């Protein structure tokens, strides 16, 4: 008989987790408490989720509002590093996982659970992200991953499993895409996207207009930045979550934030995904524009290193580690200069910073002008170039 008495399951109300509730009870003989993370996936996704969990066999269901904390304590710090995974992906799913795992552990402690469970498949990144966080926060709790144990191998088998137990589920065998949404983005996988040669149909995209459908007139939006954090949109001061929501609403009609990529999963395989990150794309463009003004060459180069390292750290689920603290400390130091204002132009899927200013700007028109100036002696460049290229000159002479 199983020694597991009480399990907290990360529950979404979808097909997989609806089947996991009765499966845990049958195979482990345990009580199942459902935990739902509200990370801004939308009221539609959360509607009736508690009733669904109870109908599936859960004894309780906790819905925890994590929206503000996720944006303030996970997304904004990540943005300060400039992290973009493999040059394209803005880490929407990845950034949400550590706060969900942390809240799940907190619920487990509250109810006295001795195990945690999730609905991640054995092929994906999320199993690693969740379980790495569990290991850091609650190494004493057992982790149950049904997709690595059960013999249910398809949507059809899951639907049959629920039907046999008279457990209601709104899912159907005709669902094409696997989607994951939060306040930052929505991801799409499956269907025609499994063939990289197949262009995504318009039914893939759910948040944004296509560039072809976007307005013919550009829209300008002004972002105010203080020490690497967006604090106001069009002059209106807002907390981080509200800034993001407002920018999502502004940028989505213009088709901003669509990407279609083949990425390297942590488990070794490549996968193709389409992502929509409208507000996040605008924020990233604004922060990059401020960095252009305030960071010297060496500092920008170092931030590129920090951002590259941090993108892999977040993607790989290593949030609760000393390395995270170290990289964020470096990014925070650079961000003390990142204050200013940026005007961005949104048009047909593109976002462009067209105006930027900062009290810490290193840009000087006096030095950069092509016109006449009295601050820069161009003859000084000759000596600099001779010293800068000295090793090349010595190497060439040695070959003679």
DOMAR-958866 format. One line per 2 residues: for each residue y, x, z of N, C-alpha, C. Coordinates in steps of 0.05 Angstrom, whole numbers. Layout:
BEGIN
Y:X:Z:Y:X:Z:Y:X:Z; ... $
This chain:
BEGIN
-24:17:0:0:0:0:25:18:0; 46:9:-14:70:25:-16:84:27:10 $
96:50:15:111:54:40:140:45:36; 147:37:12:174:28:6:178:0:16 $
198:-4:33:203:-31:44:227:-45:31; 247:-30:24:272:-42:14:284:-24:-7 $
290:-35:-31:301:-20:-53:328:-32:-61; 347:-14:-67:372:-23:-79:372:-16:-108 $
374:-37:-125:372:-34:-154:400:-35:-166; 407:-16:-183:431:-18:-199:426:-40:-220 $
439:-63:-217:432:-87:-232:456:-95:-250; 449:-102:-275:470:-110:-294:468:-139:-301 $
445:-151:-297:441:-179:-306:429:-180:-334; 425:-157:-346:413:-156:-373:383:-158:-372 $
370:-155:-395:342:-159:-397:326:-139:-380; 333:-113:-382:317:-93:-368:318:-97:-338 $
342:-100:-326:343:-102:-297:333:-129:-287; 335:-150:-304:323:-175:-296:293:-173:-293 $
280:-157:-310:251:-153:-308:244:-134:-285; 262:-115:-279:256:-95:-259:254:-108:-231 $
270:-128:-226:269:-141:-199:241:-151:-193; 229:-168:-209:202:-178:-202:181:-155:-204 $
185:-136:-222:166:-114:-225:165:-97:-200; 188:-92:-188:189:-77:-163:175:-92:-140 $
179:-118:-139:167:-133:-118:136:-134:-121; 128:-136:-146:99:-137:-151:85:-111:-147 $
98:-89:-156:85:-63:-156:90:-47:-131; 111:-53:-116:117:-38:-92:116:-56:-67 $
114:-82:-71:113:-100:-48:137:-98:-30; 160:-94:-43:184:-89:-27:205:-110:-32 $
225:-110:-14:249:-127:-17:268:-113:-37; 280:-129:-55:298:-117:-74:326:-128:-70 $
345:-110:-66:373:-117:-64:387:-109:-89; 400:-127:-103:414:-120:-128:443:-110:-121 $
450:-90:-136:477:-79:-133:490:-79:-161; 513:-91:-163:528:-93:-188:555:-79:-185 $
560:-60:-203:585:-46:-203:604:-58:-223; 627:-67:-212:648:-77:-230:666:-53:-237 $
661:-42:-261:677:-19:-271:695:-27:-294; 701:-53:-295:719:-63:-316:705:-71:-341 $
679:-78:-339:665:-86:-363:673:-114:-372; 687:-129:-356:698:-155:-364:685:-178:-349 $
701:-199:-346:692:-222:-330:667:-235:-343; 666:-235:-369:643:-247:-383:617:-234:-375 $
617:-208:-372:593:-193:-365:584:-199:-336; 604:-205:-319:598:-209:-291:594:-238:-283 $
600:-256:-302:598:-285:-296:569:-292:-289; 566:-304:-265:539:-313:-257:519:-292:-250 $
528:-267:-247:509:-245:-243:495:-247:-217; 508:-256:-196:495:-259:-170:473:-280:-171 $
478:-302:-184:458:-323:-186:434:-313:-203; 440:-297:-224:418:-286:-240:400:-268:-224 $
413:-251:-207:398:-233:-191:379:-247:-172; 390:-268:-159:374:-283:-139:351:-298:-154 $
358:-309:-178:337:-323:-194:315:-304:-203; 322:-278:-206:302:-259:-214:284:-250:-191 $
293:-256:-166:277:-249:-143:290:-231:-123; 315:-224:-128:329:-207:-109:336:-223:-84 $
335:-209:-61:341:-223:-36:371:-225:-31; 386:-206:-42:415:-206:-40:427:-193:-65 $
453:-197:-69:466:-184:-92:494:-177:-83; 501:-152:-85:527:-142:-78:542:-135:-104 $
565:-147:-107:583:-140:-130:606:-124:-119; 609:-99:-127:629:-82:-115:650:-75:-136 $
675:-79:-130:697:-74:-148:704:-44:-146; 699:-30:-168:703:-1:-169:725:7:-189 $
738:-13:-201:756:-8:-224:778:12:-217; 793:6:-196:816:23:-189:807:51:-182 $
786:53:-166:776:79:-157:766:95:-180; 752:82:-199:741:97:-222:763:110:-238 $
784:95:-244:805:106:-261:821:127:-245; 828:122:-220:844:140:-205:829:166:-197 $
804:163:-189:790:186:-176:769:199:-194; 764:187:-218:744:199:-236:756:204:-264 $
768:183:-275:779:186:-302:804:203:-302; 823:198:-286:848:213:-286:843:243:-280 $
827:250:-260:821:279:-256:808:291:-280; 789:277:-293:776:288:-317:796:293:-339 $
815:274:-342:836:277:-363:853:302:-358; 857:310:-333:873:333:-327:860:359:-338 $
833:358:-341:819:382:-352:820:382:-383; 827:359:-395:827:358:-424:800:356:-436 $
781:346:-421:753:345:-430:747:326:-453; 735:336:-474:725:320:-496:697:332:-503 $
676:316:-500:649:327:-504:644:331:-534; 636:355:-541:630:363:-569:653:355:-588 $
677:358:-578:701:355:-594:709:326:-601; 693:306:-593:698:279:-602:696:258:-580 $
676:260:-563:669:239:-545:686:241:-519; 699:219:-512:717:218:-489:703:210:-463 $
677:212:-463:661:212:-438:662:185:-423; 665:163:-437:668:137:-424:644:130:-406 $
620:131:-416:597:124:-400:593:145:-378; 596:170:-385:591:192:-367:608:191:-342 $
634:185:-345:652:185:-323:647:162:-303; 635:140:-313:629:117:-295:605:122:-278 $
587:139:-286:561:141:-272:563:151:-243; 579:172:-238:580:182:-210:591:162:-190 $
611:146:-198:622:127:-178:602:104:-174; 587:96:-195:567:76:-192:545:86:-173 $
536:110:-178:514:122:-161:523:124:-132; 548:133:-128:559:135:-101:559:108:-87 $
569:88:-100:571:61:-88:543:50:-83; 524:56:-101:496:47:-96:484:59:-71 $
489:85:-67:480:98:-43:493:85:-18; 518:79:-20:532:67:3:520:40:10 $
513:24:-10:500:-1:-5:472:3:8; 458:23:-3:431:29:9:433:36:38 $
453:52:45:457:59:73:464:34:90; 481:17:78:490:-7:92:466:-26:99 $
448:-29:80:426:-48:84:401:-35:95; 402:-9:99:378:5:110:355:8:90 $
362:12:64:341:15:44:329:43:46; 304:45:36:291:70:35:286:80:6 $
297:65:-14:293:73:-41:316:63:-59; 320:76:-81:340:68:-101:325:65:-128 $
336:47:-145:323:43:-171:344:38:-192; 338:45:-217:356:41:-239:340:33:-264 $
354:23:-284:341:14:-309:344:32:-332; 350:58:-326:353:77:-348:326:84:-361 $
326:89:-387:302:96:-400:296:126:-397; 271:133:-403:263:161:-401:272:179:-423 $
287:167:-442:297:182:-465:326:189:-463; 341:177:-444:370:179:-444:382:198:-424 $
408:200:-425:423:217:-406:427:204:-379; 428:177:-378:436:164:-353:416:168:-330 $
391:170:-337:371:176:-316:378:202:-301; 386:222:-316:393:248:-304:419:245:-288 $
438:231:-299:464:228:-285:460:214:-259; 446:191:-259:442:176:-234:426:192:-214 $
404:204:-223:387:217:-203:398:243:-193; 415:257:-210:428:281:-200:448:274:-178 $
462:251:-181:480:242:-161:465:233:-136; 443:219:-139:427:211:-116:417:236:-101 $
409:257:-116:399:281:-103:421:294:-86; 446:293:-95:468:305:-81:477:288:-57 $
474:262:-59:485:244:-39:464:232:-20; 440:230:-29:419:217:-13:391:228:-20 $
387:254:-14:361:266:-22:337:255:-7; 343:240:15:321:228:31:311:202:19 $
326:190:0:317:165:-11:300:169:-36; 278:154:-37:261:155:-61:275:142:-84 $
270:152:-108:281:140:-132:259:129:-149; 262:104:-157:242:90:-174:255:85:-201 $
242:95:-222:252:91:-249:230:77:-265; 231:50:-265:210:34:-278:203:42:-306 $
224:49:-322:218:56:-350:200:81:-353; 197:96:-332:179:119:-332:152:113:-321 $
149:88:-311:124:80:-298:110:57:-311; 125:36:-319:111:12:-328:101:14:-357 $
85:-6:-365:74:-6:-392:88:-26:-410; 112:-36:-401:128:-53:-418:144:-35:-437 $
139:-38:-462:150:-18:-481:170:-29:-502; 177:-55:-500:194:-66:-521:209:-90:-509 $
230:-98:-524:245:-122:-516:226:-147:-514; 209:-148:-534:190:-171:-535:173:-172:-510 $
162:-149:-502:145:-148:-478:160:-155:-453; 185:-147:-451:201:-154:-428:207:-184:-427 $
213:-195:-450:218:-224:-451:193:-240:-444; 170:-231:-453:145:-244:-446:140:-242:-416 $
145:-219:-405:141:-214:-377:157:-234:-360; 183:-238:-368:200:-256:-353:191:-285:-357 $
183:-292:-382:175:-319:-388:150:-327:-372; 132:-308:-369:107:-313:-354:113:-320:-325 $
136:-311:-315:143:-315:-287:166:-336:-284; 172:-349:-306:193:-370:-306:219:-360:-295 $
226:-336:-302:251:-324:-294:271:-327:-318; 293:-341:-314:311:-345:-336:325:-320:-345 $
330:-317:-371:344:-294:-382:357:-302:-408; 382:-295:-411:397:-303:-435:392:-285:-459 $
378:-262:-454:373:-243:-476:354:-255:-496; 354:-243:-520:335:-252:-540:324:-229:-555 $
302:-233:-570:289:-212:-584:305:-203:-608; 326:-217:-615:341:-211:-639:366:-193:-633 $
370:-186:-608:392:-169:-601:390:-143:-616; 412:-135:-630:411:-111:-648:420:-86:-633 $
442:-88:-619:455:-64:-608:452:-62:-578; 452:-37:-569:453:-31:-541:482:-23:-535 $
495:-37:-516:523:-32:-511:527:-26:-481; 548:-10:-476:555:-5:-448:586:-5:-447 $
597:-21:-429:626:-23:-428:637:-18:-400; 661:-7:-399:676:-5:-374:706:-5:-382 $
723:-2:-363:752:-3:-370:761:17:-390; 747:40:-391:755:62:-408:745:58:-437 $
721:48:-441:710:46:-468:687:26:-470; 677:23:-495:652:9:-499:636:26:-519 $
610:29:-514:593:45:-531:574:26:-546; 564:35:-569:546:19:-585:524:38:-596 $
499:30:-593:476:45:-604:456:25:-615; 438:35:-631:417:18:-642:424:5:-668 $
406:-12:-678:410:-25:-703:413:-5:-726; 431:-11:-744:435:7:-767:445:35:-759 $
455:37:-734:466:63:-725:444:84:-721; 419:75:-720:397:95:-717:393:111:-743 $
406:103:-764:405:119:-789:432:131:-794; 435:157:-791:462:170:-794:474:167:-822 $
458:159:-841:468:155:-869:479:128:-872; 476:110:-852:485:83:-855:512:79:-842 $
532:71:-857:559:65:-846:558:41:-828; 571:43:-804:571:20:-786:583:-4:-799 $
570:-27:-795:582:-52:-805:603:-61:-785; 619:-80:-793:641:-89:-775:630:-104:-750 $
605:-113:-751:594:-126:-728:587:-107:-705; 588:-81:-711:584:-61:-690:608:-61:-671 $
632:-62:-682:656:-59:-666:664:-85:-652; 672:-83:-627:678:-108:-612:706:-108:-600 $
718:-85:-596:744:-83:-583:767:-80:-602; 763:-65:-623:785:-56:-640:784:-68:-668 $
807:-71:-680:808:-78:-709:800:-53:-725; 790:-58:-749:787:-36:-768:814:-28:-777 $
818:-3:-786:844:6:-797:853:-13:-819; 834:-23:-835:842:-40:-857:853:-67:-847 $
844:-76:-824:853:-102:-813:877:-98:-794; 884:-73:-788:905:-68:-769:932:-75:-782 $
952:-80:-765:979:-88:-776:990:-67:-795; 1005:-76:-814:1018:-58:-834:1043:-45:-822 $
1051:-54:-799:1075:-42:-786:1066:-25:-762; 1076:-1:-760:1069:16:-738:1082:6:-712 $
1070:13:-689:1081:6:-663:1085:32:-647; 1107:34:-633:1113:57:-617:1109:50:-587 $
1097:67:-572:1093:63:-544:1101:88:-529; 1115:85:-506:1125:107:-491:1109:110:-465 $
1100:134:-460:1084:140:-436:1100:160:-419; 1102:154:-393:1114:173:-374:1092:187:-359 $
1093:213:-357:1072:230:-345:1084:245:-322; 1070:245:-299:1078:261:-276:1055:278:-267 $
1057:304:-269:1036:323:-261:1009:315:-272; 1009:310:-298:984:305:-312:973:277:-309 $
988:258:-298:979:230:-295:999:211:-308; 989:193:-324:1006:172:-336:1013:152:-314 $
1039:149:-310:1049:132:-288:1064:107:-297; 1072:107:-323:1087:84:-334:1082:81:-363 $
1082:56:-373:1079:49:-401:1103:33:-409; 1118:43:-429:1142:30:-439:1162:25:-416 $
1164:44:-398:1183:42:-376:1173:26:-352; 1150:14:-353:1139:-2:-331:1120:15:-315 $
1127:19:-290:1109:35:-272:1085:19:-264; 1061:31:-268:1036:17:-263:1016:36:-250 $
998:25:-234:976:42:-224:958:49:-246; 941:70:-243:925:80:-265:908:59:-280 $
894:42:-265:877:22:-278:894:4:-296; 917:-5:-285:934:-23:-301:947:-10:-325 $
953:16:-323:962:31:-346:941:30:-368; 917:35:-360:895:36:-380:891:8:-393 $
891:-13:-377:887:-39:-388:909:-46:-407; 934:-40:-400:956:-46:-418:954:-31:-444 $
946:-5:-442:944:11:-467:920:2:-484; 899:-8:-472:877:-19:-487:887:-43:-504 $
903:-60:-491:913:-83:-505:932:-76:-527; 948:-55:-523:967:-47:-543:954:-33:-567 $
934:-16:-561:923:1:-582:900:-12:-598; 886:-31:-585:863:-43:-599:870:-56:-626 $
891:-72:-627:897:-84:-653:903:-64:-675; 911:-40:-668:918:-20:-688:893:-3:-696 $
870:-10:-685:845:4:-693:844:32:-681; 858:38:-660:859:64:-648:834:68:-630 $
822:91:-632:801:99:-613:772:95:-622; 768:90:-648:741:88:-658:730:116:-665 $
706:122:-656:692:146:-665:663:139:-670; 652:154:-689:624:151:-697:612:179:-698 $
594:185:-678:585:212:-675:554:214:-671; 544:237:-678:516:244:-671:519:266:-650 $
510:260:-625:515:278:-603:488:289:-593; 491:311:-578:467:323:-566:463:312:-538 $
442:297:-535:435:287:-508:425:310:-491; 428:306:-465:419:326:-446:389:331:-447 $
374:310:-453:345:312:-453:334:325:-478; 351:334:-497:342:350:-519:344:337:-547 $
345:311:-548:346:298:-574:375:292:-582; 379:287:-607:405:278:-617:405:248:-618 $
429:236:-614:431:207:-616:457:200:-630; 457:178:-643:481:169:-658:494:146:-642 $
520:148:-637:533:127:-622:561:122:-634; 570:97:-632:597:90:-639:612:82:-613 $
636:93:-610:651:89:-586:679:78:-592; 688:60:-575:716:50:-577:730:56:-551 $
751:73:-553:766:81:-530:796:79:-537; 807:55:-540:834:52:-550:855:64:-532 $
857:54:-507:877:63:-489:873:92:-481; 848:100:-478:842:127:-471:850:147:-492 $
848:140:-517:856:157:-539:886:162:-538; 901:141:-532:930:143:-530:938:161:-506 $
925:157:-483:931:174:-460:925:203:-466; 902:209:-478:895:236:-484:915:249:-503 $
925:234:-523:945:245:-541:971:251:-527; 978:234:-508:1003:239:-493:1001:264:-475 $
978:267:-462:975:290:-444:974:316:-461; 961:315:-484:961:339:-501:989:346:-511 $
1005:325:-516:1033:330:-525:1049:344:-503; 1045:336:-478:1059:349:-456:1050:378:-453 $
1023:382:-455:1013:409:-453:1025:428:-474; 1029:417:-498:1041:433:-519:1068:445:-510 $
1083:429:-495:1109:438:-486:1109:457:-462; 1091:452:-443:1094:465:-417:1075:488:-412 $
1053:491:-427:1034:512:-422:1038:535:-441; 1039:559:-430:1040:583:-447:1013:587:-460 $
1012:606:-479:988:611:-495:964:617:-478; 966:634:-458:943:641:-442:934:618:-425 $
953:602:-415:945:579:-399:931:557:-416; 941:553:-440:928:533:-458:900:542:-465 $
897:568:-470:870:579:-476:852:575:-452; 861:580:-428:845:576:-404:838:547:-400 $
857:529:-406:851:501:-403:830:492:-423; 830:503:-446:809:496:-466:782:504:-455 $
780:527:-441:755:535:-429:747:515:-407; 766:509:-389:761:490:-368:751:463:-378 $
766:453:-399:759:427:-411:731:427:-423; 724:449:-437:698:451:-449:676:451:-428 $
680:466:-407:660:467:-386:657:441:-372; 681:428:-366:680:403:-351:668:381:-368 $
672:381:-394:660:360:-410:629:360:-408; 618:384:-407:589:386:-404:580:378:-376 $
596:386:-356:590:379:-328:589:349:-325; 610:335:-335:611:306:-333:588:293:-349 $
584:302:-373:563:291:-391:536:294:-378; 532:317:-365:505:323:-353:501:311:-325 $
521:297:-314:518:284:-289:520:302:-264; 536:323:-266:538:342:-244:564:340:-229 $
573:315:-224:598:310:-211:599:320:-183; 579:314:-167:579:321:-139:568:350:-135 $
583:369:-146:575:397:-144:600:414:-138; 596:438:-127:618:457:-123:632:464:-149 $
617:465:-171:629:472:-197:651:452:-205; 645:426:-200:665:405:-205:691:410:-190 $
688:416:-164:711:422:-147:727:446:-157; 713:466:-166:726:490:-175:741:485:-201 $
729:472:-220:743:467:-246:767:449:-241; 764:428:-225:786:410:-220:809:424:-206 $
803:443:-189:824:458:-175:841:473:-196; 827:485:-215:842:499:-237:859:480:-253 $
847:457:-260:862:438:-276:886:426:-261; 882:422:-236:904:411:-219:927:431:-219 $
921:457:-217:942:478:-216:958:477:-242; 945:475:-265:959:474:-290:975:448:-293 $
965:426:-281:978:400:-285:1003:397:-269; 1009:416:-250:1034:414:-236:1058:416:-254 $
1054:427:-278:1076:430:-298:1077:406:-317; 1056:390:-318:1053:370:-338:1068:344:-331 $
1094:345:-332:1111:322:-327:1130:319:-351; 1132:294:-360:1150:289:-383:1147:261:-394 $
1157:258:-418:1155:232:-431:1147:236:-460; 1130:218:-470:1120:220:-498:1122:193:-511 $
1132:193:-536:1131:169:-552:1109:173:-573; 1091:153:-575:1069:155:-593:1070:133:-613 $
1063:139:-638:1063:120:-660:1034:112:-666; 1029:86:-665:1002:75:-670:1003:62:-697 $
985:71:-714:985:59:-742:958:64:-755; 945:42:-763:921:43:-779:900:62:-768 $
893:59:-743:872:76:-731:881:103:-721; 906:110:-725:916:136:-717:936:134:-694 $
937:154:-676:957:156:-656:970:183:-658; 996:184:-660:1011:209:-665:1034:211:-645 $
1036:233:-631:1059:238:-613:1083:246:-630; 1103:228:-632:1126:234:-650:1150:243:-635 $
1151:239:-608:1173:249:-592:1161:258:-565; 1171:281:-555:1161:291:-530:1182:308:-516 $
1184:305:-490:1202:321:-474:1191:325:-446; 1200:348:-434:1191:354:-407:1212:372:-394 $
1217:367:-368:1236:385:-354:1224:413:-351; 1198:416:-355:1185:442:-353:1179:455:-380 $
1191:444:-402:1185:453:-429:1192:482:-432; 1174:497:-446:1178:525:-453:1189:527:-481 $
1192:504:-495:1202:505:-522:1232:509:-521; 1242:528:-536:1271:534:-538:1279:534:-567 $
1296:516:-574:1307:515:-602:1322:540:-608; 1335:552:-588:1350:576:-592:1332:599:-603 $
1308:600:-592:1290:621:-601:1275:614:-626; 1267:588:-629:1249:580:-651:1264:574:-677 $
1290:571:-676:1304:562:-700:1301:581:-724; 1301:569:-748:1301:585:-773:1330:593:-780 $
1348:581:-766:1376:587:-771:1385:612:-756; 1410:618:-756:1420:642:-743:1419:638:-713 $
1411:660:-699:1411:659:-670:1420:686:-659; 1427:686:-633:1435:711:-621:1419:718:-596 $
1394:708:-596:1376:713:-572:1351:728:-580; 1345:731:-606:1320:743:-614:1326:765:-634 $
1318:790:-628:1322:812:-646:1296:816:-662; 1297:808:-687:1272:809:-703:1261:837:-707 $
1278:857:-705:1268:885:-708:1249:893:-686; 1250:879:-663:1232:885:-641:1203:879:-648 $
1199:861:-668:1172:852:-675:1156:875:-687; 1169:895:-700:1154:917:-712:1138:933:-692 $
1151:940:-670:1136:955:-650:1114:940:-637; 1119:914:-632:1098:897:-621:1074:896:-639 $
1078:892:-665:1056:890:-684:1040:916:-685; 1055:939:-685:1041:965:-686:1022:968:-662 $
1032:961:-638:1015:963:-614:992:942:-614; 999:918:-623:979:896:-623:956:903:-642 $
962:917:-664:941:923:-684:931:952:-682; 938:966:-660:932:994:-658:902:999:-659 $
886:983:-646:857:988:-646:845:986:-675; 856:967:-690:847:964:-718:855:989:-735 $
879:999:-730:888:1022:-744:870:1047:-737; 865:1050:-711:848:1073:-703:820:1071:-714 $
809:1046:-715:782:1042:-726:782:1049:-755; 802:1041:-770:803:1046:-799:805:1076:-804 $
822:1090:-788:825:1119:-792:800:1134:-786; 784:1124:-766:760:1137:-759:739:1136:-781 $
740:1116:-798:721:1112:-819:726:1130:-844; 750:1142:-844:757:1158:-868:742:1185:-868 $
